[in-house]
Amino acid sequence: MLDNNTLFDIGFRFCLDSMELMTPYGEELSRRPHYYSRGEENELYAEQENVQKLIEAVHGSTDRVNALMRLLMPVKDIRRSIEGLECRTLNEVELFEVKRFLLQLELIAPAAEELCKGLSGIKITALPGALDMIDPDGTRSPSFYVSDRFHPELARIRRERRAVDEQIKRDGLTDELSALRTRLAAEQEDAEQEARGRLCAGLKAYAPPLLENAVSIGKLDYALAKARLAVRLGAAMPKVGGTRFDMRGMTNPKFAAALAGKGRGFVPVSLELDEGSTVITGASMGGKSIAIKTLALNVQLAMCGFAVFAEAAELPFIENIALLSEDREDALSGLSSFGGEMRAFDTILKETDGMRSLVLLDEFARGTNPHEGAALVRAAVRLFNRRKGCYAVVATHFDGIARLASRHYQVAGLRNADPAAIRAKVATGTGSLADFMDYGLYPVAPDEEPPRDAITIIHALGVTSEFTDLIDI
């Protein structure tokens, strides 16, 4: 599975941070997004259906959704207090939290009833019996105090203590009055402690439904945040199942935001994958890495019950995603970049063996000489072709690799650009290489060789002729 650094790199964490969550229960779910694994297909489909219904609600019932969000905002995490009912007497602060939660349930339950109708695993219900128990005077005030109704002697003790305080205020403090006040204060403390014990014993029966409501509020908050993210950034619910990938017009919000800051737009990526190896070729700077990370992001989102950033998406139920892209040098273990990459690759092979997996290799074996590197990439492509249930995407600039794959895509790069126009724009500072780069991903024939953009790029950057004149390609 993808580690936290990789999830950040592909933009998954960016998407999570872009969600607007109202409650601590929803925030907790977003901090540890659940990746649905083997045996959880029905749970994933149920979550997808929930999110899709909420997407429709966001579009069609905006006012109702906004009103519910406002009601969710004051909700606090009171699970420790609820769990405490099983074994101890809660203090007044904890009982205040429980009462406030019960009051909020009274408002949330009817507001959520229409939106939650038909949602799987989400049911929010008011608990008037518990509220009457903790608020016997019926004030429905968000504050909490130990009511006289909680204990038969409490009203008398408080009345006598008030009388003593008034006498002290009128006649002054005497030893007798001081002793009497101390005794009454102790009696009141004991009575209130006993009253809270009785109250907690009564509330104990409501602990399970209180926790169930907390879980449902978290699920609703999380699913609603997914839906609102999909509406805000433009996402579609993928079809998960089957045996092939058909990802149309994928985008990546993290990279799109970065490009927008530079006045550029993200070029959507489309990919079809069958079992076995698919190869992406293209020159450096052409966008192969972005394409691979965009695919990784959207598959990760799909398998966590999110809508995906694509025009349309169909994919198998993927049990494991593996991405090998960054520099793997490990000075502490004495491994070079190449050694670290090979160790990571071996781990991927072992972890994905026998699983329906998506394996993504970005410029694999680039840390060794081209002859051996190409041989290693060819071996990887052959291996993934043999593995049942494995979908591999290999981005490479080595020649001859695509002939072994079931599909071949290519980033056009600078292939169709005018070298003279590039040099003129770059030299005068009125443009950059990115202005001429075609980042589109196109299906091409297996024998189509990678674009040869290196020399064009070198000349465009104005590298000294003392070097470029000696290039003998």
C-alpha positions as semicolon CSV with decimal commas, in nm:
position;residue;x (nm);y (nm);z (nm)
1;M;0,000;0,000;0,000
2;L;0,107;0,359;-0,049
3;D;0,287;0,512;0,247
4;N;0,216;0,858;0,389
5;N;0,497;1,027;0,194
6;T;0,369;0,882;-0,132
7;L;0,009;0,975;-0,050
8;F;0,128;1,332;0,002
9;D;0,331;1,322;-0,320
10;I;0,044;1,206;-0,542
11;G;-0,196;1,467;-0,398
12;F;-0,415;1,243;-0,179
13;R;-0,335;1,440;0,134
14;F;-0,408;1,761;-0,061
15;C;-0,758;1,629;-0,132
16;L;-0,813;1,532;0,231
17;D;-0,695;1,873;0,348
18;S;-0,939;2,033;0,102
19;M;-1,236;1,867;0,270
20;E;-1,460;2,075;0,497
21;L;-1,545;1,866;0,802
22;M;-1,773;1,988;1,077
23;T;-1,720;1,741;1,361
24;P;-1,430;1,571;1,541
25;Y;-1,584;1,236;1,445
26;G;-1,564;1,319;1,075
27;E;-1,215;1,463;1,114
28;E;-1,098;1,139;1,272
29;L;-1,225;0,939;0,974
30;S;-1,045;1,173;0,733
31;R;-0,717;1,138;0,922
32;R;-0,727;0,761;0,866
33;P;-0,916;0,707;0,540
34;H;-1,035;0,349;0,513
35;Y;-0,905;0,164;0,208
36;Y;-1,161;-0,104;0,128
37;S;-0,984;-0,437;0,087
38;R;-1,077;-0,791;-0,012
39;G;-1,410;-0,895;0,135
40;E;-1,527;-0,533;0,175
41;E;-1,670;-0,486;-0,172
42;N;-2,025;-0,439;-0,045
43;E;-1,908;-0,184;0,214
44;L;-1,733;0,015;-0,060
45;Y;-2,040;0,011;-0,283
46;A;-2,255;0,125;0,010
47;E;-2,020;0,417;0,078
48;Q;-2,021;0,512;-0,291
49;E;-2,400;0,510;-0,291
50;N;-2,408;0,727;0,021
51;V;-2,170;0,981;-0,130
52;Q;-2,359;0,986;-0,462
53;K;-2,690;1,053;-0,285
54;L;-2,527;1,334;-0,089
55;I;-2,378;1,478;-0,409
56;E;-2,733;1,496;-0,543
57;A;-2,846;1,657;-0,218
58;V;-2,570;1,919;-0,240
59;H;-2,689;2,004;-0,591
60;G;-3,061;1,993;-0,520
61;S;-3,103;2,081;-0,152
62;T;-2,832;2,338;-0,087
63;D;-3,019;2,524;0,186
64;R;-3,099;2,204;0,373
65;V;-2,739;2,085;0,351
66;N;-2,607;2,419;0,474
67;A;-2,852;2,419;0,765
68;L;-2,742;2,069;0,866
69;M;-2,376;2,169;0,849
70;R;-2,442;2,458;1,088
71;L;-2,600;2,214;1,332
72;L;-2,305;1,977;1,308
73;M;-2,047;2,246;1,384
74;P;-2,105;2,264;1,764
75;V;-2,076;1,885;1,808
76;K;-1,792;1,784;2,040
77;D;-1,622;1,450;2,096
78;I;-1,780;1,308;2,412
79;R;-1,695;0,940;2,361
80;R;-1,476;0,923;2,671
81;S;-1,761;1,058;2,881
82;I;-2,009;0,813;2,728
83;E;-1,772;0,522;2,781
84;G;-1,721;0,642;3,140
85;L;-2,086;0,571;3,212
86;E;-2,001;0,202;3,210
87;C;-1,762;0,216;3,505
88;R;-1,770;0,542;3,699
89;T;-1,964;0,852;3,803
90;L;-1,918;1,142;3,565
91;N;-1,828;1,485;3,698
92;E;-2,037;1,792;3,626
93;V;-1,827;1,897;3,326
94;E;-1,874;1,557;3,165
95;L;-2,246;1,558;3,235
96;F;-2,262;1,906;3,082
97;E;-2,100;1,763;2,765
98;V;-2,347;1,475;2,754
99;K;-2,641;1,710;2,798
100;R;-2,517;1,944;2,526
101;F;-2,474;1,646;2,291
102;L;-2,830;1,530;2,365
103;L;-2,963;1,881;2,300
104;Q;-2,776;1,892;1,969
105;L;-2,919;1,552;1,874
106;E;-3,267;1,701;1,917
107;L;-3,181;1,949;1,641
108;I;-2,968;1,730;1,415
109;A;-3,202;1,428;1,399
110;P;-3,496;1,599;1,224
111;A;-3,265;1,805;1,002
112;A;-3,078;1,493;0,891
113;E;-3,384;1,271;0,854
114;E;-3,459;1,364;0,493
115;L;-3,093;1,366;0,383
116;C;-3,015;1,038;0,557
117;K;-3,316;0,858;0,415
118;G;-3,176;0,561;0,226
119;L;-2,818;0,611;0,344
120;S;-2,650;0,290;0,451
121;G;-2,512;0,265;0,805
122;I;-2,614;0,621;0,900
123;K;-2,904;0,680;1,136
124;I;-2,922;0,974;1,375
125;T;-3,196;0,962;1,636
126;A;-3,287;1,194;1,922
127;L;-3,292;1,043;2,272
128;P;-3,567;1,233;2,459
129;G;-3,566;0,982;2,746
130;A;-3,199;1,050;2,819
131;L;-3,254;1,425;2,784
132;D;-3,547;1,419;3,027
133;M;-3,331;1,224;3,271
134;I;-3,040;1,470;3,262
135;D;-3,272;1,773;3,247
136;P;-3,563;1,680;3,480
137;D;-3,666;2,044;3,520
138;G;-3,721;2,072;3,144
139;T;-3,518;2,391;3,106
140;R;-3,339;2,262;2,793
141;S;-3,060;2,498;2,888
142;P;-2,713;2,397;2,761
143;S;-2,575;2,435;3,114
144;F;-2,581;2,153;3,369
145;Y;-2,644;2,154;3,742
146;V;-2,743;1,880;3,987
147;S;-3,117;1,934;4,014
148;D;-3,302;1,901;4,345
149;R;-3,504;1,632;4,169
150;F;-3,197;1,406;4,158
151;H;-3,195;1,347;4,538
152;P;-3,474;1,357;4,802
153;E;-3,263;1,547;5,059
154;L;-3,090;1,791;4,824
155;A;-3,360;2,058;4,829
156;R;-3,365;2,059;5,211
157;I;-2,986;2,076;5,244
158;R;-2,957;2,361;4,993
159;R;-3,241;2,549;5,164
160;E;-3,077;2,517;5,507
161;R;-2,738;2,619;5,368
162;R;-2,885;2,931;5,208
163;A;-3,046;3,021;5,540
164;V;-2,712;2,985;5,721
165;D;-2,535;3,198;5,461
166;E;-2,800;3,468;5,498
167;Q;-2,765;3,458;5,882
168;I;-2,387;3,489;5,856
169;K;-2,428;3,782;5,621
170;R;-2,672;3,946;5,863
171;D;-2,519;3,864;6,205
172;G;-2,158;3,783;6,126
173;L;-1,964;3,456;6,139
174;T;-1,959;3,264;6,467
175;D;-1,797;2,931;6,552
176;E;-2,138;2,768;6,569
177;L;-2,249;2,903;6,229
178;S;-1,912;2,812;6,076
179;A;-1,943;2,452;6,198
180;L;-2,303;2,433;6,073
181;R;-2,208;2,565;5,729
182;T;-1,920;2,317;5,705
183;R;-2,152;2,028;5,795
184;L;-2,415;2,136;5,543
185;A;-2,152;2,182;5,271
186;A;-2,030;1,825;5,329
187;E;-2,387;1,694;5,324
188;Q;-2,453;1,879;4,998
189;E;-2,137;1,742;4,837
190;D;-2,229;1,387;4,943
191;A;-2,585;1,428;4,819
192;E;-2,473;1,571;4,485
193;Q;-2,221;1,290;4,444
194;E;-2,494;1,036;4,517
195;A;-2,730;1,219;4,280
196;R;-2,473;1,212;3,998
197;G;-2,419;0,841;4,066
198;R;-2,792;0,775;4,033
199;L;-2,809;0,987;3,718
200;C;-2,514;0,806;3,559
201;A;-2,665;0,470;3,649
202;G;-2,980;0,573;3,464
203;L;-2,788;0,715;3,167
204;K;-2,581;0,397;3,139
205;A;-2,862;0,232;2,942
206;Y;-2,830;0,510;2,684
207;A;-2,454;0,467;2,633
208;P;-2,488;0,234;2,328
209;P;-2,733;0,458;2,136
210;L;-2,523;0,764;2,228
211;L;-2,214;0,601;2,078
212;E;-2,412;0,485;1,774
213;N;-2,522;0,843;1,715
214;A;-2,163;0,963;1,745
215;V;-2,054;0,706;1,485
216;S;-2,339;0,801;1,251
217;I;-2,263;1,171;1,284
218;G;-1,901;1,099;1,191
219;K;-2,002;0,890;0,890
220;L;-2,249;1,154;0,774
221;D;-1,999;1,436;0,821
222;Y;-1,729;1,244;0,632
223;A;-1,954;1,132;0,346
224;L;-2,101;1,482;0,315
225;A;-1,750;1,630;0,302
226;K;-1,664;1,384;0,023
227;A;-1,975;1,490;-0,165
228;R;-1,908;1,860;-0,124
229;L;-1,546;1,813;-0,235
230;A;-1,669;1,632;-0,546
231;V;-1,913;1,912;-0,628
232;R;-1,663;2,190;-0,560
233;L;-1,371;2,046;-0,758
234;G;-1,563;1,846;-1,015
235;A;-1,553;1,471;-0,960
236;A;-1,753;1,167;-1,068
237;M;-1,839;0,845;-0,891
238;P;-1,633;0,561;-1,043
239;K;-1,762;0,218;-1,133
240;V;-1,552;-0,027;-0,931
241;G;-1,557;-0,387;-1,049
242;G;-1,489;-0,574;-1,368
243;T;-1,150;-0,657;-1,512
244;R;-1,016;-0,343;-1,681
245;F;-0,939;0,024;-1,633
246;D;-1,106;0,293;-1,840
247;M;-1,010;0,627;-1,688
248;R;-1,128;0,924;-1,896
249;G;-1,015;1,282;-1,850
250;M;-0,841;1,238;-1,514
251;T;-0,711;1,544;-1,333
252;N;-0,515;1,602;-1,014
253;P;-0,626;1,893;-0,791
254;K;-0,283;1,931;-0,628
255;F;-0,096;1,968;-0,956
256;A;-0,379;2,169;-1,110
257;A;-0,355;2,422;-0,827
258;A;0,022;2,446;-0,866
259;L;-0,007;2,500;-1,241
260;A;-0,284;2,756;-1,198
261;G;-0,046;2,956;-0,981
262;K;0,184;2,975;-1,282
263;G;-0,092;3,066;-1,522
264;R;-0,107;2,721;-1,677
265;G;-0,374;2,455;-1,694
266;F;-0,367;2,085;-1,617
267;V;-0,396;1,863;-1,925
268;P;-0,640;1,578;-1,846
269;V;-0,506;1,225;-1,864
270;S;-0,693;0,929;-2,014
271;L;-0,579;0,569;-1,978
272;E;-0,713;0,225;-2,057
273;L;-0,542;-0,068;-1,887
274;D;-0,578;-0,442;-1,921
275;E;-0,411;-0,705;-1,707
276;G;-0,038;-0,708;-1,765
277;S;0,190;-0,419;-1,855
278;T;0,114;-0,082;-2,007
279;V;0,409;0,134;-2,106
280;I;0,424;0,514;-2,113
281;T;0,710;0,671;-2,306
282;G;0,813;1,029;-2,350
283;A;1,105;1,260;-2,302
284;S;1,205;1,407;-1,967
285;M;0,984;1,696;-1,851
286;G;0,704;1,557;-2,067
287;G;0,460;1,469;-1,790
288;K;0,499;1,092;-1,749
289;S;0,539;1,125;-1,373
290;I;0,234;1,349;-1,345
291;A;0,028;1,099;-1,544
292;I;0,132;0,811;-1,318
293;K;0,067;1,006;-0,998
294;T;-0,269;1,122;-1,129
295;L;-0,368;0,761;-1,193
296;A;-0,244;0,659;-0,847
297;L;-0,441;0,941;-0,684
298;N;-0,768;0,856;-0,851
299;V;-0,743;0,483;-0,783
300;Q;-0,662;0,557;-0,418
301;L;-0,964;0,788;-0,400
302;A;-1,190;0,530;-0,563
303;M;-1,083;0,256;-0,323
304;C;-1,145;0,486;-0,025
305;G;-1,503;0,557;-0,131
306;F;-1,445;0,900;-0,288
307;A;-1,561;1,032;-0,619
308;V;-1,268;1,057;-0,859
309;F;-1,138;1,355;-1,052
310;A;-1,225;1,229;-1,397
311;E;-1,493;1,268;-1,660
312;A;-1,572;0,897;-1,616
313;A;-1,392;0,608;-1,452
314;E;-1,418;0,231;-1,449
315;L;-1,168;0,014;-1,265
316;P;-1,130;-0,327;-1,104
317;F;-1,146;-0,376;-0,728
318;I;-0,779;-0,307;-0,654
319;E;-0,648;-0,463;-0,332
320;N;-0,305;-0,299;-0,339
321;I;-0,148;0,005;-0,505
322;A;0,230;0,029;-0,530
323;L;0,423;0,325;-0,670
324;L;0,799;0,332;-0,722
325;S;0,917;0,673;-0,830
326;E;1,133;0,871;-0,591
327;D;1,507;0,848;-0,529
328;R;1,572;0,549;-0,302
329;E;1,926;0,626;-0,188
330;D;1,981;0,510;0,169
331;A;2,312;0,632;0,312
332;L;2,257;0,467;0,650
333;S;2,233;0,118;0,503
334;G;2,504;0,185;0,247
335;L;2,264;0,145;-0,045
336;S;2,302;0,356;-0,358
337;S;2,002;0,503;-0,535
338;F;1,993;0,195;-0,757
339;G;2,029;-0,044;-0,463
340;G;1,750;0,127;-0,272
341;E;1,527;0,114;-0,577
342;M;1,588;-0,258;-0,628
343;R;1,515;-0,334;-0,263
344;A;1,190;-0,134;-0,283
345;F;1,100;-0,312;-0,607
346;D;1,156;-0,651;-0,446
347;T;0,928;-0,551;-0,159
348;I;0,658;-0,449;-0,407
349;L;0,682;-0,782;-0,588
350;K;0,638;-0,973;-0,263
351;E;0,357;-0,755;-0,127
352;T;0,150;-0,764;-0,446
353;D;0,197;-1,133;-0,527
354;G;-0,141;-1,304;-0,552
355;M;-0,336;-0,979;-0,512
356;R;-0,533;-0,776;-0,762
357;S;-0,282;-0,491;-0,773
358;L;-0,191;-0,173;-0,954
359;V;0,188;-0,138;-0,980
360;L;0,330;0,191;-1,105
361;L;0,697;0,227;-1,200
362;D;0,826;0,572;-1,290
363;E;1,157;0,560;-1,482
364;F;1,243;0,224;-1,328
365;A;1,615;0,124;-1,325
366;R;1,728;0,473;-1,423
367;G;2,011;0,451;-1,169
368;T;2,225;0,209;-1,372
369;N;2,375;0,205;-1,721
370;P;2,125;0,221;-2,011
371;H;2,203;-0,130;-2,141
372;E;2,137;-0,303;-1,807
373;G;1,859;-0,062;-1,717
374;A;1,666;-0,146;-2,034
375;A;1,712;-0,518;-1,964
376;L;1,571;-0,475;-1,612
377;V;1,269;-0,284;-1,740
378;R;1,204;-0,550;-2,003
379;A;1,219;-0,816;-1,732
380;A;0,971;-0,619;-1,517
381;V;0,729;-0,584;-1,809
382;R;0,748;-0,957;-1,880
383;L;0,695;-1,041;-1,513
384;F;0,381;-0,828;-1,485
385;N;0,248;-0,974;-1,810
386;R;0,259;-1,316;-1,643
387;R;0,095;-1,217;-1,315
388;K;-0,278;-1,279;-1,301
389;G;-0,475;-0,985;-1,162
390;C;-0,181;-0,744;-1,192
391;Y;-0,210;-0,411;-1,373
392;A;0,128;-0,246;-1,424
393;V;0,211;0,093;-1,571
394;V;0,577;0,146;-1,656
395;A;0,699;0,493;-1,754
396;T;1,033;0,477;-1,931
397;H;1,253;0,649;-2,185
398;F;1,429;0,326;-2,288
399;D;1,381;0,203;-2,644
400;G;1,207;-0,122;-2,730
401;I;1,015;-0,165;-2,404
402;A;0,669;-0,092;-2,542
403;R;0,689;-0,385;-2,784
404;L;0,647;-0,618;-2,488
405;A;0,341;-0,442;-2,341
406;S;-0,028;-0,482;-2,411
407;R;-0,072;-0,104;-2,446
408;H;0,160;0,185;-2,524
409;Y;0,096;0,549;-2,445
410;Q;0,318;0,840;-2,525
411;V;0,356;1,199;-2,412
412;A;0,409;1,398;-2,729
413;G;0,630;1,653;-2,556
414;L;0,806;1,883;-2,801
415;R;0,764;1,650;-3,099
416;N;0,537;1,889;-3,288
417;A;0,700;2,213;-3,173
418;D;0,918;2,440;-3,388
419;P;1,273;2,439;-3,239
420;A;1,345;2,785;-3,377
421;A;1,032;2,929;-3,217
422;I;1,125;2,769;-2,886
423;R;1,476;2,915;-2,893
424;A;1,346;3,259;-2,982
425;K;1,087;3,263;-2,702
426;V;1,320;3,126;-2,436
427;A;1,610;3,349;-2,537
428;T;1,401;3,666;-2,516
429;G;1,233;3,561;-2,191
430;T;0,887;3,582;-2,346
431;G;0,813;3,211;-2,307
432;S;0,929;2,884;-2,158
433;L;0,956;2,521;-2,260
434;A;0,626;2,451;-2,089
435;D;0,451;2,682;-2,337
436;F;0,547;2,446;-2,619
437;M;0,516;2,113;-2,440
438;D;0,227;1,886;-2,532
439;Y;0,147;1,705;-2,206
440;G;-0,131;1,499;-2,360
441;L;-0,111;1,121;-2,328
442;Y;-0,179;0,945;-2,657
443;P;-0,218;0,574;-2,744
444;V;0,046;0,478;-3,001
445;A;0,173;0,163;-3,172
446;P;0,394;-0,077;-2,973
447;D;0,692;-0,009;-3,200
448;E;0,666;0,371;-3,165
449;E;0,994;0,485;-3,010
450;P;1,016;0,754;-2,739
451;P;1,036;1,117;-2,859
452;R;1,385;1,263;-2,896
453;D;1,347;1,596;-2,721
454;A;1,676;1,612;-2,533
455;I;1,870;1,798;-2,801
456;T;1,580;2,037;-2,861
457;I;1,565;2,113;-2,488
458;I;1,941;2,168;-2,463
459;H;1,942;2,415;-2,751
460;A;1,630;2,591;-2,621
461;L;1,794;2,641;-2,283
462;G;2,094;2,803;-2,449
463;V;2,352;2,550;-2,334
464;T;2,697;2,661;-2,455
465;S;2,792;2,561;-2,809
466;E;3,128;2,441;-2,677
467;F;2,928;2,140;-2,554
468;T;2,644;2,115;-2,807
469;D;2,883;2,120;-3,105
470;L;3,035;1,797;-2,979
471;I;2,705;1,604;-2,967
472;D;2,730;1,336;-3,235
473;I;2,375;1,198;-3,255
